Amino acid sequence: MRVDATFSATLLAIAVWTAGGTACAQFVAPQNSLSFEDKGTLEAIQGDAMQIRDSKSEPWLISIGHDTTVTVEGDAERDCLRPGLFVQFTGKVKKNGHLEEPLSEIEITSAQGKASLGIFPPDDTEGLKPVRALVAGSYLVKGKVATFRDDELLVIAGRHKITGSVSADELKVKLNLDDTSLAQPGDEVKVKAWYYDTSRPNLNLARRGNAVAETVTITLAKPLEATGKKVRQSERPARASSKSKVSK
């Protein structure tokens, strides 16, 4: 996507400011910095920096580090659901691992470690251990798509194989990823970031604000289209959040 020259030139300054502090898993706000939390609109994104306009129409250049919590959410076309992707859904599962009813909603998630895969109580919000013995009941299923063909789905969820059909015309595919490359200008951005007083935006001087993001949530304005590009699922651990629970 096209990014103006001023945006590109400022990337170096942002990189120098954040260098050395982005490798930590736990975000640490820069010393003596100020908090900025707002919703706005994405104007451009390049690598680990994005240009947004906040709710007051003030421009910001936001740096995304390795310790920034990133969420990209929204809808996706049905054909985005492919083998190899990590997914989760809730549904009633028989003892043999087959879904009682066709799925009407499924969520594509970021890659998850082995300990996070399996079948869980449907209201699990605390990251509990997966259920070992499968008995008939309702579950939150977290796994990887093995096959998806002719409306039939096979998901490997830890030690369990979950099979079933999906609604032919009504399947909703949701996203909960951390891949900022899926974002486009016009998407909604919610950000919590940190900046210095001298780095706040100044419209009279035609100056953007500069900040380092602690959390970024991007909501896609349009459903993600199915293309030849593979959805990237990074190895960042998925966050435990009630938002990531989907229902049939």
Backbone as CSV, one residue per row, in Angstrom:
resi,resn,N_x,N_y,N_z,CA_x,CA_y,CA_z,C_x,C_y,C_z
1,MET,0.842,-1.170,0.000,0.000,0.000,0.000,0.881,1.224,0.000
2,ARG,0.435,2.357,-0.560,1.272,3.523,-0.729,1.398,4.278,0.587
3,VAL,2.620,4.691,0.895,2.889,5.435,2.111,3.630,6.697,1.725
4,ASP,3.249,7.869,2.292,3.892,9.096,1.852,5.311,9.199,2.360
5,ALA,6.084,10.139,1.789,7.514,10.233,2.073,7.794,10.580,3.515
6,THR,6.971,11.447,4.118,7.196,11.833,5.512,7.049,10.643,6.429
7,PHE,6.035,9.805,6.165,5.827,8.598,6.950,7.040,7.690,6.873
8,SER,7.553,7.454,5.660,8.699,6.578,5.481,9.933,7.126,6.172
9,ALA,10.122,8.449,6.085,11.315,9.050,6.666,11.325,8.968,8.176
10,THR,10.138,8.971,8.786,10.057,8.957,10.246,10.293,7.572,10.829
11,LEU,10.256,6.530,10.007,10.443,5.173,10.497,11.779,5.010,11.211
12,LEU,12.818,5.644,10.693,14.147,5.504,11.287,14.164,6.063,12.691
13,ALA,13.528,7.230,12.898,13.503,7.832,14.227,12.757,6.952,15.213
14,ILE,11.644,6.372,14.747,10.872,5.472,15.606,11.702,4.250,15.971
15,ALA,12.418,3.688,14.992,13.225,2.492,15.228,14.316,2.767,16.244
16,VAL,14.947,3.959,16.171,16.004,4.314,17.119,15.437,4.433,18.520
17,TRP,14.231,5.042,18.620,13.611,5.226,19.930,13.294,3.904,20.599
18,THR,12.804,2.949,19.836,12.339,1.684,20.419,13.409,0.604,20.438
19,ALA,14.556,0.817,19.810,15.601,-0.211,19.737,16.036,-0.639,21.128
20,GLY,16.184,-1.942,21.288,16.681,-2.475,22.545,15.594,-2.795,23.538
21,GLY,14.387,-2.299,23.318,13.342,-2.534,24.297,12.206,-3.370,23.794
22,THR,12.245,-3.769,22.536,11.088,-4.457,21.973,11.188,-5.968,22.021
23,ALA,12.297,-6.502,22.503,12.466,-7.951,22.500,11.826,-8.608,23.716
24,CYS,11.412,-7.793,24.721,10.848,-8.346,25.944,9.424,-8.815,25.692
25,ALA,9.065,-9.903,26.365,7.709,-10.411,26.223,6.712,-9.484,26.916
26,GLN,7.123,-8.884,28.019,6.256,-8.000,28.782,6.526,-6.553,28.398
27,PHE,5.480,-5.843,28.008,5.664,-4.457,27.585,6.052,-3.591,28.776
28,VAL,7.027,-2.724,28.558,7.452,-1.759,29.559,7.391,-0.376,28.920
29,ALA,6.613,0.504,29.497,6.467,1.847,28.939,7.783,2.604,29.040
30,PRO,8.145,3.372,28.003,9.361,4.186,28.069,9.328,5.108,29.287
31,GLN,10.467,5.295,29.916,10.542,6.095,31.135,10.071,7.530,30.885
32,ASN,9.254,8.025,31.810,8.754,9.405,31.772,7.840,9.692,30.578
33,SER,7.286,8.646,29.970,6.399,8.854,28.835,4.956,9.017,29.306
34,LEU,4.106,9.482,28.401,2.696,9.726,28.694,1.829,8.704,27.981
35,SER,0.674,8.401,28.558,-0.225,7.392,27.986,-1.173,8.024,26.975
36,PHE,-1.425,7.281,25.890,-2.358,7.704,24.849,-3.237,6.508,24.517
37,GLU,-4.542,6.664,24.681,-5.474,5.565,24.424,-6.673,6.117,23.669
38,ASP,-6.930,5.600,22.474,-7.978,6.179,21.643,-8.328,5.216,20.514
39,LYS,-9.421,5.533,19.814,-9.799,4.845,18.585,-9.587,5.792,17.413
40,GLY,-9.273,5.226,16.266,-9.059,6.052,15.099,-9.167,5.235,13.828
41,THR,-8.624,5.791,12.769,-8.696,5.166,11.452,-7.293,4.953,10.907
42,LEU,-7.050,3.757,10.382,-5.757,3.453,9.786,-5.621,4.170,8.449
43,GLU,-4.485,4.860,8.277,-4.220,5.543,7.013,-3.170,4.810,6.190
44,ALA,-2.190,4.213,6.861,-1.140,3.474,6.156,-0.410,2.593,7.152
45,ILE,0.206,1.540,6.640,0.997,0.656,7.485,2.177,0.148,6.683
46,GLN,3.343,0.159,7.318,4.558,-0.292,6.652,5.451,-0.952,7.688
47,GLY,5.651,-2.249,7.529,6.481,-2.969,8.497,5.891,-2.878,9.886
48,ASP,6.668,-2.369,10.837,6.245,-2.278,12.228,5.827,-0.865,12.615
49,ALA,5.384,-0.094,11.654,4.885,1.248,11.952,3.591,1.476,11.185
50,MET,2.680,2.183,11.832,1.421,2.490,11.159,1.056,3.944,11.391
51,GLN,0.414,4.510,10.419,-0.024,5.897,10.465,-1.532,5.890,10.671
52,ILE,-1.991,6.554,11.732,-3.421,6.593,12.030,-3.874,8.031,12.225
53,ARG,-5.183,8.211,12.177,-5.785,9.486,12.554,-6.741,9.187,13.698
54,ASP,-6.537,9.861,14.845,-7.302,9.527,16.036,-8.706,10.130,15.982
55,SER,-9.444,10.008,17.086,-10.831,10.461,17.119,-10.954,11.975,16.987
56,LYS,-9.856,12.709,17.198,-9.844,14.163,17.038,-9.268,14.575,15.681
57,SER,-9.072,13.565,14.810,-8.487,13.786,13.472,-7.036,14.240,13.547
58,GLU,-6.369,13.938,14.657,-4.947,14.254,14.771,-4.133,13.058,14.269
59,PRO,-3.062,13.316,13.498,-2.267,12.225,12.929,-1.223,11.700,13.920
60,TRP,-1.036,10.379,13.907,-0.040,9.727,14.757,0.737,8.705,13.937
61,LEU,1.996,8.582,14.252,2.807,7.496,13.733,3.090,6.550,14.890
62,ILE,2.556,5.340,14.822,2.599,4.387,15.930,3.587,3.273,15.610
63,SER,4.509,3.038,16.523,5.473,1.951,16.367,4.955,0.692,17.046
64,ILE,5.057,-0.455,16.349,4.637,-1.752,16.885,5.890,-2.582,17.154
65,GLY,6.110,-2.927,18.413,7.295,-3.691,18.786,6.983,-5.160,19.029
66,HIS,8.012,-5.946,19.329,7.819,-7.377,19.609,7.009,-7.592,20.886
67,ASP,6.986,-6.578,21.754,6.245,-6.706,23.005,4.873,-6.031,22.937
68,THR,4.488,-5.580,21.761,3.149,-5.019,21.565,2.141,-6.144,21.376
69,THR,1.035,-6.068,22.084,-0.043,-7.036,21.896,-0.900,-6.589,20.719
70,VAL,-0.923,-7.406,19.658,-1.613,-7.053,18.424,-2.784,-8.003,18.194
71,THR,-3.931,-7.442,17.866,-5.096,-8.241,17.504,-5.689,-7.681,16.221
72,VAL,-5.862,-8.551,15.241,-6.559,-8.184,14.005,-7.824,-9.022,13.957
73,GLU,-8.966,-8.346,13.990,-10.233,-9.059,14.046,-11.154,-8.600,12.923
74,GLY,-12.159,-9.406,12.674,-13.103,-9.091,11.605,-13.651,-10.358,11.002
75,ASP,-14.208,-10.240,9.811,-14.789,-11.372,9.106,-13.887,-11.785,7.942
76,ALA,-14.086,-12.993,7.463,-13.326,-13.505,6.329,-14.251,-14.280,5.407
77,GLU,-13.878,-14.336,4.149,-14.639,-15.158,3.216,-14.468,-16.630,3.563
78,ARG,-15.471,-17.391,3.235,-15.481,-18.824,3.542,-14.243,-19.540,3.006
79,ASP,-13.781,-19.163,1.807,-12.653,-19.848,1.187,-11.319,-19.551,1.859
80,CYS,-11.310,-18.631,2.836,-10.089,-18.391,3.608,-9.795,-19.552,4.553
81,LEU,-10.815,-20.357,4.835,-10.663,-21.498,5.737,-9.990,-22.641,4.985
82,ARG,-8.734,-22.926,5.341,-7.948,-23.900,4.600,-7.186,-24.821,5.551
83,PRO,-6.774,-25.999,5.071,-5.954,-26.896,5.901,-4.684,-26.199,6.371
84,GLY,-4.303,-26.498,7.611,-3.091,-25.925,8.180,-3.339,-24.742,9.079
85,LEU,-4.530,-24.166,9.024,-4.830,-23.010,9.852,-5.300,-23.439,11.241
86,PHE,-4.932,-22.641,12.236,-5.433,-22.857,13.590,-6.816,-22.218,13.704
87,VAL,-7.722,-22.944,14.330,-9.098,-22.465,14.456,-9.637,-22.799,15.834
88,GLN,-10.773,-22.194,16.156,-11.506,-22.587,17.350,-12.993,-22.340,17.131
89,PHE,-13.789,-23.146,17.840,-15.241,-23.043,17.740,-15.849,-23.765,18.924
90,THR,-17.121,-23.506,19.178,-17.836,-24.251,20.206,-18.934,-25.061,19.539
91,GLY,-19.229,-26.211,20.120,-20.265,-27.057,19.562,-20.487,-28.285,20.422
92,LYS,-21.572,-28.977,20.150,-21.873,-30.228,20.842,-21.172,-31.365,20.107
93,VAL,-20.377,-32.115,20.848,-19.561,-33.177,20.261,-20.002,-34.530,20.819
94,LYS,-20.169,-35.491,19.924,-20.494,-36.845,20.350,-19.256,-37.537,20.902
95,LYS,-19.452,-38.680,21.529,-18.344,-39.419,22.122,-17.321,-39.846,21.081
96,ASN,-17.771,-40.030,19.830,-16.851,-40.447,18.764,-16.125,-39.259,18.109
97,GLY,-16.355,-38.033,18.634,-15.669,-36.865,18.108,-16.381,-36.176,16.961
98,HIS,-17.611,-36.599,16.647,-18.352,-35.993,15.537,-19.308,-34.940,16.085
99,LEU,-19.374,-33.810,15.410,-20.269,-32.732,15.820,-21.724,-33.135,15.604
100,GLU,-22.558,-32.812,16.582,-23.971,-33.158,16.467,-24.677,-32.340,15.388
101,GLU,-24.288,-31.080,15.240,-24.951,-30.186,14.301,-23.912,-29.479,13.435
102,PRO,-24.303,-29.034,12.240,-23.370,-28.286,11.387,-22.920,-26.995,12.062
103,LEU,-21.664,-26.657,11.888,-21.134,-25.410,12.440,-21.656,-24.229,11.644
104,SER,-22.019,-23.175,12.362,-22.446,-21.945,11.698,-21.411,-20.839,11.871
105,GLU,-20.437,-21.044,12.788,-19.409,-20.024,13.016,-18.106,-20.680,13.464
106,ILE,-17.006,-20.192,12.912,-15.679,-20.698,13.256,-14.712,-19.524,13.223
107,GLU,-13.675,-19.597,14.012,-12.730,-18.493,14.118,-11.323,-18.954,13.763
108,ILE,-10.664,-18.205,12.876,-9.258,-18.442,12.557,-8.430,-17.665,13.570
109,THR,-7.505,-18.339,14.242,-6.727,-17.714,15.310,-5.243,-17.739,14.994
110,SER,-4.494,-17.043,15.820,-3.045,-17.105,15.718,-2.575,-18.498,16.127
111,ALA,-1.368,-18.844,15.713,-0.811,-20.151,16.062,-0.759,-20.312,17.575
112,GLN,-1.029,-21.524,18.041,-1.053,-21.792,19.468,-0.146,-22.965,19.797
113,GLY,0.446,-22.928,20.984,1.297,-24.019,21.423,0.494,-25.275,21.693
114,LYS,1.193,-26.414,21.782,0.505,-27.687,21.987,-0.362,-27.689,23.235
115,ALA,0.097,-26.999,24.279,-0.652,-26.994,25.537,-1.970,-26.247,25.405
116,SER,-2.098,-25.423,24.382,-3.317,-24.637,24.194,-4.307,-25.300,23.249
117,LEU,-3.940,-26.468,22.713,-4.804,-27.167,21.769,-5.546,-28.303,22.460
118,GLY,-6.757,-28.559,21.987,-7.537,-29.643,22.567,-8.992,-29.240,22.665
119,ILE,-9.718,-29.919,23.549,-11.114,-29.576,23.807,-11.230,-29.101,25.247
120,PHE,-12.007,-28.034,25.436,-12.098,-27.361,26.721,-13.562,-27.130,27.067
121,PRO,-13.853,-26.846,28.342,-15.223,-26.453,28.686,-15.634,-25.255,27.831
122,PRO,-16.882,-25.170,27.411,-17.289,-24.115,26.474,-17.147,-22.705,27.013
123,ASP,-17.127,-22.543,28.338,-17.015,-21.214,28.938,-15.622,-20.970,29.505
124,ASP,-14.624,-21.688,29.000,-13.255,-21.567,29.507,-12.670,-20.208,29.134
125,THR,-12.445,-19.362,30.140,-11.792,-18.068,29.926,-10.505,-17.945,30.721
126,GLU,-10.125,-19.016,31.406,-8.954,-18.967,32.287,-7.789,-19.791,31.762
127,GLY,-7.891,-20.302,30.536,-6.787,-21.085,30.002,-6.592,-22.402,30.734
128,LEU,-7.684,-23.092,31.051,-7.603,-24.358,31.762,-6.971,-25.428,30.886
129,LYS,-6.573,-26.528,31.521,-6.006,-27.649,30.766,-7.102,-28.308,29.929
130,PRO,-6.738,-28.844,28.766,-7.749,-29.495,27.927,-8.314,-30.747,28.577
131,VAL,-9.523,-31.090,28.185,-10.182,-32.300,28.675,-9.508,-33.509,28.039
132,ARG,-9.154,-34.505,28.833,-8.450,-35.674,28.307,-9.421,-36.706,27.741
133,ALA,-10.426,-37.065,28.503,-11.380,-38.080,28.062,-12.604,-37.422,27.444
134,LEU,-12.865,-37.761,26.185,-13.999,-37.163,25.473,-15.283,-37.921,25.797
135,VAL,-16.225,-37.194,26.362,-17.569,-37.708,26.547,-18.510,-36.742,25.827
136,ALA,-19.687,-37.211,25.489,-20.619,-36.362,24.763,-20.923,-35.104,25.563
137,GLY,-20.887,-33.956,24.879,-21.163,-32.698,25.556,-20.750,-31.505,24.710
138,SER,-20.899,-30.315,25.289,-20.517,-29.082,24.614,-19.070,-28.729,24.955
139,TYR,-18.318,-28.313,23.943,-16.905,-28.015,24.147,-16.476,-26.785,23.344
140,LEU,-15.412,-26.175,23.825,-14.651,-25.219,23.035,-13.521,-26.018,22.402
141,VAL,-13.471,-26.059,21.095,-12.480,-26.848,20.366,-11.416,-25.917,19.808
142,LYS,-10.150,-26.216,20.116,-9.013,-25.449,19.597,-8.076,-26.414,18.896
143,GLY,-7.861,-26.211,17.615,-7.004,-27.142,16.893,-6.585,-26.609,15.550
144,LYS,-6.094,-27.526,14.718,-5.608,-27.173,13.387,-6.441,-27.915,12.350
145,VAL,-6.826,-27.198,11.299,-7.624,-27.797,10.232,-6.767,-28.805,9.470
146,ALA,-7.222,-30.051,9.435,-6.533,-31.090,8.675,-7.092,-31.169,7.265
147,THR,-8.412,-31.195,7.153,-9.063,-31.193,5.833,-10.332,-30.368,5.906
148,PHE,-10.677,-29.747,4.787,-11.948,-29.040,4.654,-12.359,-29.161,3.197
149,ARG,-13.339,-30.033,2.972,-13.737,-30.340,1.604,-15.219,-30.725,1.588
150,ASP,-15.950,-30.159,0.617,-17.375,-30.488,0.449,-18.161,-30.302,1.748
151,ASP,-17.878,-29.179,2.425,-18.563,-28.813,3.668,-18.277,-29.766,4.825
152,GLU,-17.264,-30.616,4.685,-16.878,-31.520,5.768,-15.532,-31.073,6.335
153,LEU,-15.465,-31.007,7.661,-14.308,-30.450,8.349,-13.684,-31.481,9.277
154,LEU,-12.353,-31.551,9.253,-11.608,-32.381,10.209,-10.591,-31.493,10.892
155,VAL,-10.687,-31.409,12.220,-9.782,-30.586,13.019,-9.045,-31.476,14.012
156,ILE,-7.723,-31.346,14.042,-6.918,-32.062,15.030,-6.780,-31.151,16.240
157,ALA,-7.447,-31.515,17.326,-7.468,-30.715,18.545,-6.725,-31.461,19.642
158,GLY,-5.421,-31.256,19.694,-4.620,-31.993,20.665,-4.659,-33.480,20.371
159,ARG,-5.110,-34.286,21.310,-5.173,-35.734,21.153,-6.469,-36.193,20.496
160,HIS,-7.341,-35.265,20.161,-8.654,-35.615,19.619,-8.802,-35.196,18.161
161,LYS,-9.559,-36.003,17.406,-9.941,-35.659,16.043,-11.422,-35.298,16.060
162,ILE,-11.707,-34.067,15.685,-13.092,-33.587,15.687,-13.547,-33.457,14.239
163,THR,-14.637,-34.111,13.906,-15.161,-34.073,12.539,-16.583,-33.536,12.548
164,GLY,-17.005,-33.051,11.400,-18.377,-32.574,11.285,-18.562,-31.769,10.021
165,SER,-19.757,-31.303,9.822,-20.081,-30.510,8.642,-20.254,-29.056,9.044
166,VAL,-20.218,-28.186,8.040,-20.449,-26.766,8.272,-21.695,-26.353,7.488
167,SER,-22.327,-25.289,7.919,-23.506,-24.803,7.215,-23.118,-24.394,5.802
168,ALA,-23.809,-24.924,4.843,-23.432,-24.708,3.438,-23.484,-23.241,3.036
169,ASP,-24.494,-22.526,3.500,-24.677,-21.147,3.052,-24.532,-20.124,4.162
170,GLU,-24.471,-20.559,5.405,-24.523,-19.614,6.520,-23.256,-19.593,7.370
171,LEU,-22.194,-20.268,6.958,-20.992,-20.329,7.778,-20.353,-18.943,7.890
172,LYS,-20.140,-18.496,9.131,-19.437,-17.247,9.396,-17.994,-17.574,9.792
173,VAL,-17.057,-16.964,9.099,-15.644,-17.157,9.415,-15.129,-15.868,10.041
174,LYS,-14.703,-15.953,11.303,-14.204,-14.797,12.036,-12.683,-14.850,12.112
175,LEU,-12.080,-13.722,12.420,-10.626,-13.634,12.534,-10.240,-13.141,13.926
176,ASN,-9.180,-13.711,14.473,-8.561,-13.214,15.704,-7.068,-13.518,15.584
177,LEU,-6.373,-12.680,14.810,-4.976,-12.915,14.452,-4.100,-11.779,14.954
178,ASP,-2.793,-11.892,14.707,-1.878,-10.801,15.041,-1.051,-10.391,13.821
179,ASP,-1.619,-10.588,12.650,-0.931,-10.298,11.391,-1.372,-8.940,10.856
180,THR,-0.565,-7.894,11.087,-0.944,-6.551,10.665,-0.926,-6.382,9.149
181,SER,-0.323,-7.324,8.421,-0.296,-7.208,6.967,-1.691,-7.383,6.365
182,LEU,-2.654,-7.869,7.152,-4.020,-8.031,6.668,-4.788,-6.708,6.683
183,ALA,-4.237,-5.703,7.378,-4.933,-4.430,7.528,-4.862,-3.600,6.258
184,GLN,-5.868,-2.739,6.088,-5.953,-1.841,4.937,-6.366,-0.451,5.411
185,PRO,-6.003,0.592,4.644,-6.471,1.935,4.991,-7.989,1.962,5.133
186,GLY,-8.453,2.659,6.164,-9.888,2.729,6.427,-10.332,1.805,7.540
187,ASP,-9.484,0.839,7.938,-9.823,-0.047,9.046,-9.832,0.741,10.356
188,GLU,-10.651,0.292,11.289,-10.689,0.927,12.609,-9.517,0.436,13.457
189,VAL,-8.908,1.354,14.193,-7.776,1.023,15.051,-8.060,1.506,16.469
190,LYS,-7.886,0.621,17.426,-7.924,0.989,18.834,-6.522,0.786,19.381
191,VAL,-5.976,1.806,20.000,-4.578,1.734,20.399,-4.382,2.280,21.805
192,LYS,-3.499,1.620,22.541,-2.952,2.169,23.775,-1.465,2.309,23.533
193,ALA,-0.962,3.533,23.646,0.428,3.794,23.289,1.034,4.786,24.284
194,TRP,2.348,4.983,24.143,3.092,5.850,25.040,3.936,6.805,24.217
195,TYR,3.994,8.062,24.662,4.710,9.082,23.906,5.318,10.103,24.870
196,TYR,6.245,10.904,24.348,6.813,12.008,25.113,6.066,13.289,24.767
197,ASP,6.060,14.224,25.710,5.314,15.455,25.515,5.752,16.193,24.247
198,THR,7.024,16.103,23.920,7.533,16.776,22.723,7.150,16.040,21.440
199,SER,6.552,14.844,21.584,6.186,14.042,20.414,4.684,14.012,20.165
200,ARG,3.935,14.870,20.845,2.500,14.921,20.606,2.228,15.622,19.277
201,PRO,1.109,15.328,18.612,0.831,15.975,17.333,0.572,17.470,17.492
202,ASN,0.954,18.229,16.480,0.722,19.670,16.467,0.270,20.052,15.063
203,LEU,-1.026,20.264,14.898,-1.572,20.567,13.577,-1.085,21.914,13.061
204,ASN,-0.828,22.881,13.977,-0.342,24.192,13.550,1.043,24.101,12.913
205,LEU,1.823,23.122,13.360,3.156,22.927,12.808,3.178,21.791,11.789
206,ALA,2.006,21.268,11.454,1.900,20.136,10.518,2.775,18.974,10.981
207,ARG,2.724,18.708,12.287,3.578,17.672,12.873,2.735,16.511,13.394
208,ARG,3.113,15.314,12.993,2.471,14.112,13.516,2.960,13.816,14.922
209,GLY,2.127,13.084,15.653,2.586,12.560,16.923,3.314,11.246,16.717
210,ASN,4.253,10.936,17.600,5.000,9.674,17.564,4.781,8.935,18.878
211,ALA,4.447,7.660,18.810,4.186,6.886,20.015,4.561,5.431,19.805
212,VAL,4.807,4.733,20.925,5.101,3.303,20.917,3.881,2.569,21.463
213,ALA,3.380,1.593,20.723,2.128,0.922,21.094,2.352,-0.159,22.144
214,GLU,1.470,-0.170,23.129,1.402,-1.280,24.080,0.410,-2.322,23.572
215,THR,-0.757,-1.871,23.124,-1.751,-2.760,22.524,-2.326,-2.099,21.280
216,VAL,-2.607,-2.922,20.284,-3.228,-2.461,19.045,-4.309,-3.460,18.657
217,THR,-5.514,-2.970,18.419,-6.601,-3.807,17.906,-7.099,-3.192,16.608
218,ILE,-6.987,-3.950,15.532,-7.432,-3.496,14.220,-8.681,-4.281,13.828
219,THR,-9.738,-3.583,13.504,-10.969,-4.216,13.059,-11.126,-3.966,11.566
220,LEU,-11.126,-5.029,10.788,-11.194,-4.893,9.346,-12.520,-4.290,8.914
221,ALA,-12.458,-3.310,8.027,-13.670,-2.663,7.521,-14.417,-3.566,6.547
222,LYS,-13.674,-4.429,5.852,-14.267,-5.339,4.872,-13.833,-6.768,5.188
223,PRO,-14.647,-7.764,4.841,-14.242,-9.154,5.053,-12.948,-9.468,4.299
224,LEU,-12.094,-10.269,4.919,-10.854,-10.693,4.276,-11.180,-11.573,3.082
225,GLU,-10.624,-11.226,1.925,-10.899,-11.982,0.710,-9.972,-13.180,0.603
226,ALA,-10.474,-14.237,0.012,-9.671,-15.435,-0.215,-8.810,-15.206,-1.453
227,THR,-7.495,-15.212,-1.261,-6.553,-15.038,-2.366,-5.520,-16.139,-2.297
228,GLY,-4.528,-16.054,-3.153,-3.463,-17.053,-3.132,-2.541,-16.883,-1.943
229,LYS,-2.654,-15.713,-1.250,-1.798,-15.462,-0.098,-2.252,-16.272,1.102
230,LYS,-1.332,-16.951,1.739,-1.647,-17.752,2.914,-1.731,-16.858,4.140
231,VAL,-2.778,-17.057,4.935,-2.904,-16.304,6.171,-1.751,-16.672,7.088
232,ARG,-1.044,-15.632,7.554,0.115,-15.891,8.419,-0.346,-15.990,9.866
233,GLN,0.088,-17.043,10.531,-0.239,-17.233,11.945,1.076,-17.306,12.702
234,SER,1.439,-16.223,13.349,2.736,-16.151,14.007,2.756,-17.053,15.228
235,GLU,3.943,-17.182,15.813,4.100,-18.076,16.958,3.867,-17.360,18.283
236,ARG,3.341,-16.116,18.238,3.032,-15.462,19.501,1.930,-16.226,20.214
237,PRO,2.065,-16.438,21.534,0.996,-17.140,22.251,-0.308,-16.363,22.146
238,ALA,-1.397,-17.076,21.907,-2.704,-16.426,21.827,-3.112,-15.953,23.209
239,ARG,-3.731,-14.758,23.260,-4.187,-14.240,24.530,-5.486,-14.902,24.952
240,ALA,-5.625,-15.122,26.252,-6.896,-15.629,26.767,-7.855,-14.462,26.844
241,SER,-8.921,-14.515,26.089,-9.869,-13.409,26.058,-11.251,-13.936,25.749
242,SER,-12.240,-13.355,26.410,-13.602,-13.793,26.155,-14.004,-13.470,24.729
243,LYS,-13.323,-12.489,24.094,-13.664,-12.153,22.727,-13.342,-13.280,21.769
244,SER,-12.428,-14.139,22.187,-11.973,-15.179,21.262,-12.833,-16.435,21.328
245,LYS,-13.895,-16.375,22.097,-14.796,-17.517,22.169,-15.927,-17.315,21.169
246,VAL,-16.170,-18.268,20.328,-17.219,-18.150,19.331,-18.266,-19.214,19.575
247,SER,-19.456,-18.956,19.132,-20.548,-19.908,19.369,-21.084,-20.429,18.059
248,LYS,-21.788,-21.524,18.150,-22.365,-22.135,16.951,-23.436,-21.221,16.394
